[in-house]
Amino acid sequence: MAKTVNKTQATDADVEKFLAAVPDPGRREDCQRIRELMEAATGAPARLWGPSIVGFGVYHYRYESGREGDWMVTGFSPRKNDLTLYIMPGFARYEALMARLGKHKTGKSCLYIKRLADVDMAVLETLVRESVAAMAPQRTDVPAPG
């Protein structure tokens, strides 16, 4: 089967401009802290994926159905109600970390938090770093930092 093109793709849009346009100053500051954390964890610069996701690194996926494509290793989006962080391996392997994280909700690969003050930053950093390490075998951009 041919490679399927994802609706959301990496763009050359200006990440600085996007983050500067986040209306709430506290949310904007949280976004900058998450950006720094994710850049350090991946060793990759921030890129906009579609109009509203800040992503880091690239990995290749292939499903049993034959569908395949490229996606960010980790990322976040300052949504209206929450900060959404993308933890690509999901959360099943991180139960102990999730129990210590603080106030949050999860979807399949999405971590929803209201603000960074609601979570333990050391636990969040560990979660991001471990998820990036789990994705390392599939990375197509640069190897994860040691």
Backbone torsions as a table, in degrees:
resi	resn	phi	psi	omega
1	MET	NA	142.4	-179.8
2	ALA	-71.1	155.7	177.6
3	LYS	-63.1	129.3	179.6
4	THR	-87.7	139.3	178.9
5	VAL	-89.7	123.9	177.1
6	ASN	-69.4	146.9	175.4
7	LYS	-62.4	-42.3	179.4
8	THR	-95.6	120.4	-177.9
9	GLN	-126.1	159.0	173.7
10	ALA	-64.3	140.7	-180.0
11	THR	-124.1	175.7	174.7
12	ASP	-101.8	15.7	-180.0
13	ALA	-63.3	156.6	-175.0
14	ASP	-79.5	110.3	-179.8
15	VAL	-64.4	-41.7	-179.9
16	GLU	-58.5	-45.7	-179.8
17	LYS	-63.8	-42.6	178.8
18	PHE	-60.1	-48.7	-177.8
19	LEU	-68.7	-35.3	178.3
20	ALA	-64.4	-23.7	-178.3
21	ALA	-86.3	-2.8	176.3
22	VAL	-64.3	119.6	-169.7
23	PRO	-65.2	-39.2	-176.7
24	ASP	-83.3	124.2	-177.9
25	PRO	-60.5	-37.9	178.2
26	GLY	-66.3	-43.0	177.7
27	ARG	-64.9	-39.8	178.7
28	ARG	-61.3	-43.6	178.4
29	GLU	-64.8	-42.5	176.3
30	ASP	-58.9	-41.1	179.5
31	CYS	-61.6	-41.1	179.3
32	GLN	-64.6	-39.2	178.6
33	ARG	-66.6	-41.8	178.1
34	ILE	-64.7	-41.3	178.2
35	ARG	-57.6	-47.8	179.9
36	GLU	-60.6	-43.7	179.6
37	LEU	-60.6	-47.4	-176.3
38	MET	-71.9	-35.0	175.4
39	GLU	-63.6	-42.6	179.1
40	ALA	-65.4	-41.1	-178.0
41	ALA	-67.9	-36.1	-175.5
42	THR	-97.3	-23.9	-172.3
43	GLY	71.8	15.6	-177.3
44	ALA	-120.4	147.5	177.9
45	PRO	-74.1	158.6	176.5
46	ALA	-70.4	139.8	173.7
47	ARG	-137.8	144.8	174.4
48	LEU	-79.7	131.8	174.0
49	TRP	-110.1	114.6	-173.3
50	GLY	64.1	-160.0	-175.1
51	PRO	-84.2	-10.0	-169.7
52	SER	-147.2	13.1	178.3
53	ILE	-116.5	127.9	175.2
54	VAL	-96.3	114.2	-175.3
55	GLY	-116.2	160.6	-176.5
56	PHE	-137.1	129.2	179.4
57	GLY	71.5	171.8	-179.8
58	VAL	-140.7	138.7	171.7
59	TYR	-132.2	159.7	179.3
60	HIS	-107.2	135.0	177.0
61	TYR	-121.0	154.3	175.9
62	ARG	-145.8	120.8	178.7
63	TYR	-89.7	161.3	177.2
64	GLU	-58.5	-28.2	179.9
65	SER	-68.1	-14.9	-176.8
66	GLY	103.0	-16.9	177.2
67	ARG	-63.8	135.6	178.0
68	GLU	-146.9	163.1	179.4
69	GLY	179.0	-170.6	179.9
70	ASP	-119.6	145.3	-178.4
71	TRP	-150.0	165.4	-180.0
72	MET	-70.8	150.4	177.8
73	VAL	-73.3	-39.9	174.2
74	THR	-155.8	165.7	179.9
75	GLY	-179.7	-176.7	179.2
76	PHE	-154.4	164.2	176.4
77	SER	-144.8	131.0	176.1
78	PRO	-83.4	82.4	-179.9
79	ARG	-74.7	169.4	-177.1
80	LYS	-58.1	-47.0	-174.7
81	ASN	-96.3	-24.3	-174.4
82	ASP	-146.1	162.5	162.7
83	LEU	-87.9	124.4	179.9
84	THR	-104.9	121.1	176.8
85	LEU	-108.3	136.7	-177.4
86	TYR	-100.0	112.1	-179.7
87	ILE	-111.8	93.8	-165.5
88	MET	-61.8	-32.4	177.5
89	PRO	-74.9	-3.6	-174.9
90	GLY	82.0	-164.8	-170.1
91	PHE	-119.9	-6.1	-174.9
92	ALA	-55.9	-39.7	-177.0
93	ARG	-81.0	-2.7	-174.6
94	TYR	-117.4	29.3	-175.7
95	GLU	-55.3	-43.8	-178.2
96	ALA	-64.2	-42.1	177.9
97	LEU	-65.1	-44.3	-177.5
98	MET	-62.0	-34.1	179.8
99	ALA	-66.6	-24.9	-178.6
100	ARG	-101.8	-3.6	-172.5
101	LEU	-66.1	-42.4	-173.6
102	GLY	117.0	-161.6	-173.7
103	LYS	-70.6	119.2	-177.9
104	HIS	-163.1	169.2	169.9
105	LYS	-133.7	160.2	177.5
106	THR	-134.4	154.4	167.4
107	GLY	-117.3	-161.6	-177.6
108	LYS	-55.8	-53.1	177.6
109	SER	-130.1	15.9	-177.5
110	CYS	-111.6	133.1	174.7
111	LEU	-110.3	122.3	-177.9
112	TYR	-108.6	123.7	175.1
113	ILE	-133.6	151.4	179.2
114	LYS	-78.2	-47.8	180.0
115	ARG	-156.0	157.4	-177.4
116	LEU	-63.5	-26.8	178.5
117	ALA	-62.1	-19.1	-179.2
118	ASP	-82.3	-9.9	-175.3
119	VAL	-126.7	160.5	176.0
120	ASP	-81.7	112.6	-175.1
121	MET	-62.5	-34.5	178.5
122	ALA	-65.2	-39.9	178.3
123	VAL	-67.7	-42.6	178.3
124	LEU	-60.6	-44.2	178.7
125	GLU	-61.2	-43.5	178.0
126	THR	-61.7	-44.0	178.6
127	LEU	-58.3	-48.1	-179.2
128	VAL	-63.7	-47.2	-178.7
129	ARG	-61.7	-43.5	179.7
130	GLU	-67.0	-36.7	178.5
131	SER	-68.4	-38.2	176.8
132	VAL	-64.3	-42.2	178.5
133	ALA	-62.8	-38.5	179.2
134	ALA	-64.8	-28.1	-178.6
135	MET	-87.5	-10.5	-174.2
136	ALA	-50.9	-42.6	-179.1
137	PRO	-62.1	-21.9	-178.2
138	GLN	-99.3	-2.8	-176.6
139	ARG	-65.8	141.8	178.5
140	THR	-118.8	-3.0	-179.5
141	ASP	-93.5	-79.3	178.7
142	VAL	-134.7	153.4	177.0
143	PRO	-64.7	148.2	177.4
144	ALA	-61.7	144.4	179.1
145	PRO	-62.6	149.7	-177.2
146	GLY	-72.3	NA	NA
